[in-house]
């Protein structure tokens, strides 16, 4: 990954495992798909035969940190998750589940989309973590609907964003 930094460990949150993965500082994680903005890898505690995580390379703490300017990001995360499912041989795209945990139900404080398939085979011992429309697990569609209702963020010339 080209980052413009001479040392990729500079400016990386060393306490965030997903930041380490995103910056190629974790050599144990197999990256299934990657572009300049996102990457996808297997969940280390899979709840279904196919359980992947899509993360932004940029550190975003959680779905509570999102604003209207992130609509495209969430759409691209879902698209990447579905693409990985297809690449891994999943053919029934109606039997999948995509979503985000929200604090305090997050295990890593770095935005990540859970991509599970087949959803009909989610482990009964882990199913409670991935119940659609529950407070614990918010679908990508729910997040997009919420973000679409927010006023657009104000972007300043220095690149900072104010969201209301």
N, C-alpha and C positions, 0 to 999 in steps of 0.2 A: 504494500500500500504506500502510495506516495503521500507524505504528510507535510513536506516542506520543513520538517525538523531534522536536524542532523542526528539527534538521538531520540528514537521513538518514545523512550520512557520519560522525556521531558514533558511537563504539563499533563501527564496522565495520572488520573486518580489511582494510585497504587493499591487502595483499599477496595476498589470496585472490580470484581472479577470480570464483569462484562466489558469494562474499559480495557482491561488487560487483554482479553480475547480480541476486542475490536482493533487494538493496536499491535497485534501479532506478538504479544508478550507472554502468551500462554501457549506453550507448544503441545499440550496434551489434547486440546480441543480440535476436532476435525471440522473444518468449515465446509459446509455443503454448497453454499452459494454466497457470493459477495459482489457488491458493486461499490461505487465511491461513497455511498450513503448508508447502506445496510449490509447486514450479514445474517446468515442462518446456520444453525448448528443443532445437534441433537440435545434434548434435555437429559441431564444426567440421572434424573429420577422419572423415567417415562411412565405415563399413566395410561398409554394406549400403544398399540403396535407401532404407530408413527406418532412421535411427539417431538416437535421441533420448536425452537425459539428463534424469532426474528428480532434483532435489535438494531437501533440506529447506532452508527459509529460514534456520533456526537453523544455526549452524556446528557440525557434527559432523565431526571430522577424518577418520575412516575406519570401515570395518566393524569394526576392532579396538576402536573406542570404544563399540560398541553393548552394551547390556545387556537383560535381560528386559523392561524397561519400554519398549523400542523395538519390540516385536513389532507393535503397531498401526501404527507409523510405516512399517515395512517393507511391511506389507500395503497401506497406502494409497499408497505409492510405486509398487508393482506395479500397483495398480488404476488410478492415474493414467496410467502408461505404456501400459497396454492401452487405456484410453479414448482416448488420443492416437492410437494406431495405428488404432483404428476410425474416428476423426474424419478421419484422413489417407487413408482408403479401404482399409486392410488388412482383408481378410475371412477369411483363413486363420489363425486364432489358434493353430493347432498348429505353424505354421512361424515361430515367433518365439523369441527368446532374450532373457532378462532376467538380469542379474547385476551383480556388483560386482567390481572389481579390489581386491586387498588389497596393502598396502605389502609390498615396494617397487615394485610394479607399477602404482601410481597416478600419474597425471600431474598431478592437482590434489588437494591434501590437504583435500578437503571431500567428504563422503560423496556419491556419485552413483551412481544406478542406470542402467546401459546398457540400452536398449530397442532391439532390432534386429529387422528384418523385411524380407523373408523371410530366415530364418536360412540357408536353402538357397542364398542369393545373397550371403552374406558374402564379401567379397573374399579371394581365395586369398592375397594378400599381407598381409592383416591377420587372417586366420583364427586364427593362433596365439595372438592376444590374447584370443580369446573361446571357447576350448575348454571345454565344460562339464565340471564335476567336476575341473578342473585346479587346481593350487595358485594359478595366476595369476588365475583367473576363477571366482568363487563365485556360484552361482545364488541367486535370491531364496528359493527353496525350501530350499536348503542353509542359508542364513543363518537362516531361520525355524526350521528343525529344531534348529539349534545353540542359538538363543536360548530356545526352548521347554524345553530341558534344563537351563538355568541356574536357580539359585534366584532368587526375585523380589527386585528391588532394594529397599533400605530407603530410604524418602523421609523427610527431616527437615522440621520445620516451616518452616525457612528456604528450602525448595525444593531444597536439595542432595540428591543421590542417592548412595548407597553401593551398589555392586554387587560381589558376591563372585565 
